[in-house]
């Protein structure tokens, strides 16, 4: 989810508040495919990712593109409205009942030394790492990936060298939405969910992106790991109900001390 948020901000320079809605929708579609059509949850992303990519591309073409040159508050309100539409659509279709996916895989554990680890959590972690590697290779080794990076750095210069900036922005937005849907599909293996699913995760996602750097996918990965470790060790010294407080404290501290994020600060120190 944070990868997609950083990618969309880097290319289109907007904050996608609708990410939480697509995350929630990805979880529901995984559950629906499993219960209605017996599609294994591990295979659901093969349907969800291309479907969400097309949906994100269409959303950028029809709505987001119209507000790119406007004040930032306009895009924020537009995408917040999209989030509310998706949330209420989920209430209409699936009601507000809590849903969860129950399979042998979801309940599986593995012993590692003196630890008992959840197999789904290991799987989600590995998939997150693989997505990072695939996304980084795509952005650095392919023509389209380099076009996305060029557009993120300077749209006018990218146009001058022949990049179809409008097409690139649509693709980047579609990839960002596809990543949000994929994240929701993965998290449906770990948590039960309702149409409100994704709200707290969306706020954590913003914390991660700010912590890692708004324009760095690798920085986002380090930011997510840093926040996860802070929360994991933080609950040893405070009630578990206050775990989300750690994210917001980290966000405030980073905005004050490291406004460019981890990667941006390291770059500035290297130049200095």
N, C-alpha and C positions, 0 to 999 in steps of 0.2 A: 504493500500500500504506500509506503514511504518512497520507494523507488519511483512509482508512478507520479506521486505528488511532486517530487523533485524534478522529474523529466518534464512535466507539464509547465512547471514554473520556469524552468530553464529556457524553454523554447517560446512559450506564449507569454511569459511574465505575468501570469495570473495565478491566484491561489484557488485550487479546485475544491471548494467546500462540498461538492457533490460526491467526492470520493467515498465518504462514509455510506452514502446510499447505495453505491455500486458494490461496496464491500458486503453490505447486508444482502443485497440482491444475489451476489455470488454464493453466499451461504444458503439462501433459500432455494436457489436453482439446483444446487448440489443435493439438498435434501429432497426436493421434488423429483428430480431425475432418479434418485435412489428408491423412493417410495412408490412412485407411479410407474416407472419403466425399468426398475431393477438395474440401473446403471451403477456400477460400483463407484463409490466416492472418489477413488483414486483415478478413475477414468473420466469423471465429470469435467475436469479442466479442458479435456480435448474438445469439448463442446462449448464450454463457457468462454474460454479465452478468445477464439475467433468471433463468437457472437458478441462479446463485449467490445472487441476491437471495432467491429462494424458499427455498433451502437455509439461508441465514443467518437468515431469518425463522423457519423451522421450528426451527432450533437454539436460538434465543432463547426461543421459546414452550415448548419441551419440556425444555430443560436449564438454560440460563443464568438464566432467570427464577426458578428454584428457589433460586438461591444469591445473588441480588442483595442480600439483607439480611444475609448471613453475613459472616464475616471475609474480608478481601481474599485471604488465602492459599487459601481454598476455591475462589474463581473462577479463581485462577491455576492451581491443580492441575487443575481441571476442564478448562480450555481447553488446558492443556499435554497432558492425556490425549487430547483431541480431535485435537490436532496429531499425536501418536504414532499414533493410529488411522488418520488419513489417510495418514501416511507409510508405515505397514506395509501398508495397503491398496494403495498404489501399487506397493510391492515385489511383492505377490501378483499384481496385474494386469499390470504392465509390467516386472517384474523390476528388477534394479539396473543394467541396461545404460544407458549414456549415450545420450540421444536428442538430436536436433537437427532443425531445420527447414531444408531446403535448397530455395530457390526463386531465381529471377532477381532478385526484389525484395530478398531478404536479402543478396545479394552486390553490389547496385548501389551505385555511388558517384557523387558529383557534384563537379566542380571549382569552387571558389570562390576566385578570386584565386590565391594560391599554395598554397592548402590543398586537400586531397582529403578530402571528408567522406563518411561512411557514410550512405546514404539511410535505412536503418532507424533509425539513431540520431537523425537529424533528425525522423523520423516519431514516434518515441517521445517525444521532447522536446516536440513540438508537441501531441501528444495529452495529455501531462501538463498542459500549460498550458491546453488547452481544458477538461479535466476540472475544473481549478481554477476557471475562469471559470463553468462551468456549475454547479458545486457552490455557489459563492458566490452566484450569482443565485438558485439554488433556495432557499438558506437565508435570503435577505434579501427576496425578492420574492414568495414564495408563502406561502399560509396554512400548508401543511404544514411548510415550512421554518421559518417563525416559531414554529410549535408545537414543533419540534425544539429550537430555540434556547431557548424558554421552559422546556422540560423540562430542558434542560441547566443552566439558571440556578437553577431552583427547582421541583422536582416538585410540592410541595404548592400553591404559588401557581398553577402551571399547571392543576392539577386544579380549583382554585376558580373559574377563568375558563372552565371547560368543555372543557379539552383532555383527550382520551383518552390519558392518559400511557402505559398499557400498550401500546396500539396504536402510539404514537409510538416507544417503545423498540424494539418489534419491527421497525418500518420502518427505524429508524436502524441497528440491528444488521445488517439485510439489506443496506442500502446499503454499510455498511462491508465486509461479506464480498464483495459484488459488485465493489467497488473493488479488493480484494485479488486476486480472480480476473482482473479486467481487467488489473491490473499484471502478473500471471503470464503472461497471453496476450501482452502487449507484449514482455516480457523474453524470451519464447521466440524472438523474432526476432533477439535479440542474442547469446544464450548457449546452449550445450548444457546439459542438465540431467539429473539423476537424482532419485530420491525424497528425497535430502538437500537438493535445491535449495530455497533460501529461508531456510536457517538463518542464514547470514551476513547476508543481506539483511534478515532480521527484526531482527537486532541493530542494523544500520545504521538501520532504520526507527525503532527506539526512540530512537537518538541524534538523529535528525532531529526527532522529536516533542518531545523534551526541549529541544532547541536552539531550536525555533521557538515552543514554548509548547503545553502540553497541551490548551488549549481554543481554539486559533486555527488555522483552516484556512490562512489567508493566511500566518500565521507559520510553519506547516509548509513552505509553498512556499519561503519565504525560507531556512528552515533547511536544506532539501534543496539549494538552490543554494549556500549557504555551505559545506556539507560537501563537495559535489562539487568546488568550487573548491579547498578545502583539500587534498583527495585528489589532484586533478590537478596542483597545483603542488608538493605534498609529495613525490611520487615523483621529482621532479627532484633531490632532495637525499637520498633514501634508496632502498634496493632496493624494487622493485615488490612483492615478497613481503610487505613490511611495510605495504602500503597500508591494510589493515584496522586497523592499530594507530592510524592517525590518527583514525578514528571514535571509538575508545574513549578516546583522550586528550582529544578534544573533549568527549566526554560527561562525563568527570571534571571538566574545567575548568568546563564550564557548570553542573554540579551545585553546584560550590563557589562560583563567581563570579556566575552568573546563574540561580539556582534557579527563577525564574519564566519563563525563556526570554527570547528577544529581545523579542517583543511584550509580554509581561507586564512586563518591565523598563521598556520605553518608556512603557507606561501608568502605571506607578508614578512615573516621572520627570515625566510630564505632570501627574499629580495633585499632585505635590510642588511 
